[in-house]
Amino acid sequence: MIRFLLIPLFMACSEPEPVAPPPAPPVQQAALDPKVARAVELAQAVTTSPAGGAEAALAAKQGSREELEGLLYEIAADPTLTDAYAKAMGR
């Protein structure tokens, strides 16, 4: 009788653990429009800079507040560029 109780226990212990599937290969994203790429570069520099360090962060990327502002206005005028910028910024 006890043999019948132990058999399922041994069977449950001997099952191999499921193996996680291999990670999916990275998806090739279409190249960003140069305006979007530059705006993302500058915007990320500003957002990761310490408080009050936006101008220095822009200067480190050879950019300016005026350049970033102009790029953002151009991107906002084009829905395709707007979507690309939002995706690139993780929004």
N, C-alpha and C positions, 0 to 999 in steps of 0.2 A: 504494500500500500504506500509506504513512504517513497518507494522507487518512483511511483507515478507523480508524486508531488515534486520530486527533485529534478526529474527530466525537464519540465518546462523551465525551471530555474537555470539549469545548465545551458539549455538552448538559448535562453535570453542573454546569458553572460557571454556566450561564444559568438554572437552576431557581430560582425565588424561594424565599426563606427562609420557613419556616412562621411564621405569625403567631399569637401567643398569643391565646387566647380572651379576651374582655372579662371583668373580674372579676364574680363573681356579686353580685347585689344583696344587701344585708344582710338577714339573716333577722329577721323581727319576732318577738321573744321575748315571751312572755306577761309581763305586769307581775308583779313580785315581790310576794309578800305583804308588807305593811308591817313585820311583825315580822322577816322574813328580810332585807328591805332595810336596816333599822336595824342588825341584827346584823352584816351584811356591812360596812356603813359603819364601825361601831365596830371590828370585827375587823381591817379593812384599816388603820385608823388605828394600831392597836396594833402590827400586824406590820411596818408601815413606819416606826415610830418608832425612834429610836436606843435603845441599851441603857439601861434605867432610865427611859425616857421614856414609858412606857405611861400613867401617870396623867395626864401633861400632854397626851398625844394624845387621851385620852378627854375631858378637860376642854375641849379645843379643839373637840370635836364635841358639846359640851353633854351628855356622857354620863358614866357612872360604871362602875366595875368591877362593882358590884351589878347595874346595869341590863343590862350585857352578859351576865353570868352567868345572870340570870333569863331573858333571851331565848334563850340557848343551851339551857337546860333545857326551855323550852317547845318549841323547834324539835326537840330530840332526842326529845320525846314523840310527835311526829307524823311518820310516815315521808314524807309528801308534802313537808312543810316541810324535813325533813332532806335530801331529794334536791335541793330547790331551793337550799338553802344550799350544799350541796356543789358544785353546778354553778356557782353564782355565785362561789364562792371558787376555782373552777378545779380542783376535785379530782374 
